[in-house]
Amino acid sequence: MIELGGQTNTAPQAGEHISEGSDQTFMQDVVEASQKVPVIVDFWATWCGPCKQLGPALEAAVQKQNGKVKLVKIDVDQNQQVAGQLRVQSIPTVYAFFQGQPVDGFQGALPPSQIDEFVQKLAEMGGGAEGGEEEDGLAQAVEAAEQMLSEGAASDAAETFAAILQEDDKNAAAYGGLVRAYLALGQVNEAEAVLNGAPADLHGSPEIEAAAAAIQLARQAENAGPVADLRAKVEANPDDHQARYDLATALQASGETEAAVAELLELFRRDREWNDQAAKTQLFTIFDSLKPTDPIVLNGRRKLSSMIFA
């Protein structure tokens, strides 16, 4: 459950690089804006003590970058939808978005020196560091490989991702892409080997976490039962929670992710505490395996949040 809390009641420093956001403007202010420069999202509330320490330091660090990074401040008391979708469980929580995806973040107040390092790293990610042309080339290669994967050319995508890692062995996007390519080829063991071979300092990155979640779902799929049989069991007894959970697993295994999410949401609605909140845990595993902006993720998190806060 989200602990609602936040920052001082003082308005953000004036300037085009710092603004107040909301559930309604999140896509425009954060996701779309991060296509050009990294965007930091500061989740806060007026009564949160640590937020009063973090806010001014974060604003000052962003102002130093002169537009290389932007800051959007969201009061979670007034905007619970986005906070729920991003699984904000305590505040202050800070997320950084770049090119439409979360790329970094932290919880709690940090000393100014660490905040400066955090913001500086994001500024460099957005093009402030030397060697930008080479990085742009690798980013284009990753995009091309992702396109191959989306078009069903998993083998070609795997080769491209592997080649990228030869050039940059710390490219989290390439590791995540290679894992998904192997999974698309049905090679779960190979995908797991790639994940285990990723550098330790990449663990915790969105791409690696998504890859780990995808492998977990693939392992579950190996033991999934027939969809038709499980659906018949659920229809015969809607309160058979294990059958509904197994049906969701089977649907996910067959590529029907949206239907799997719907069954898990229904299970959560019927008994959110069943099997140590298994439905909620499985929902988060599916959400983590997809891009944060995927409609299945956005709709699923919104529905889950509405149940939690009902």
WOWOGI-V561716 format. One record per backbone hydrogen bond with DSSP energy under -0.5 kcal/mol. NH is the residue of the N-H (numbers start at 1). CO is the residue of the C=O. If there is no record, write none. Layout:
BEGIN
nh: (NH	NH)
co: (CO	CO)
END
This chain:
BEGIN
nh: (3	4	6	6	18	19	21	26	29	30	31	32	33	34	35	36	37	38	39	40	41	42	42	43	43	44	44	48	49	51	52	52	53	53	54	55	56	57	58	59	60	61	62	63	64	65	65	66	67	68	70	71	72	73	74	74	75	76	76	78	79	83	84	85	86	87	88	89	92	93	94	95	96	97	98	99	101	103	104	106	108	114	115	116	117	118	119	120	121	122	123	124	125	126	127	128	129	135	136	137	138	139	140	141	142	143	144	145	146	147	148	149	150	151	152	153	154	157	158	159	160	161	162	163	164	165	166	167	167	168	171	172	175	176	177	178	179	180	181	182	183	184	185	186	187	188	191	192	193	194	195	196	197	198	198	202	203	203	205	209	210	211	212	213	214	215	216	217	218	219	220	221	222	222	223	224	230	231	232	233	234	235	236	237	240	241	244	245	246	247	248	249	250	251	252	253	254	255	256	257	260	261	262	263	264	265	266	267	268	269	270	271	274	276	277	278	281	282	283	284	285	286	287	288	289	290	290	294	297	298	299	300	301	302	303	304	305	306	307	308	309	310)
co: (89	2	44	45	15	71	73	22	25	26	26	27	28	30	32	33	33	68	97	70	95	40	72	41	93	42	74	45	47	6	48	49	49	50	50	51	52	53	54	55	56	57	58	59	60	61	62	63	62	65	38	17	40	19	42	72	73	44	74	75	75	79	80	81	82	84	83	87	43	43	106	41	104	39	101	34	98	96	96	94	92	111	111	112	113	114	115	116	117	118	119	120	121	122	124	123	124	131	132	133	134	135	136	137	138	139	140	141	142	143	144	145	146	147	149	148	152	153	154	155	156	157	158	159	160	161	162	163	164	164	168	170	171	172	173	174	175	176	177	178	179	180	181	183	182	186	187	188	189	190	191	192	193	194	195	199	199	200	202	205	206	207	208	209	210	211	212	213	214	215	216	217	218	219	220	221	226	227	228	229	230	231	232	233	237	239	240	241	242	243	244	245	246	247	248	249	250	252	251	255	256	257	258	259	260	261	262	263	264	265	266	267	271	273	273	274	277	278	279	280	281	282	283	284	285	286	287	291	294	294	295	296	297	298	299	300	301	302	303	304	305	307)
END
